[in-house]
Amino acid sequence: QVQRVESGGGLVQAGGSLRLSCAASGTTLSRHAMGWFRQAPGKEREFVAAISRAGMSTYYTDSVKGRFTISRDNAKNTVYLQMNSLKPEDTAVYYCAASPPDYRTTTSLSGYHYWGQGTQVTVSS
């Protein structure tokens, strides 16, 4: 069974940076497209970024383009989300998610079947 553990969240001032990590186990990470999603209080979970299985293609929601970078190290079974120039509106619980094996990369929640427990990111103004 695919398991993921997110880390790297915390409290940061606006304009600061954080790097989230997602360590996967129970699978070969290179078989899965990976995504980051977030959920703010009172809001639905939303797409943030995704990366294809080999890391050749990346996708971002408009609000984070130019500030966030998704990457992966399949040898380490780990996916990263580098977040720069953070804003208070980035405050949310961030979730790492894996697609089914050999599935296409998608920005839709329905394309991801394996979810981590989430890590809190709080950006103060």
Secondary structure, DSSP 8 states (H G I E B T S, - for coil): --EEEEE--EEEETT--EEEEEEEESS-GGGS-EEEEEE-TTS--EEEEEE-TTS--EEE-GGGTTTEEEEEEGGGTEEEEEE-S--GGG-EEEEEEE-STT----SSGGG--EE---EEEEEE-
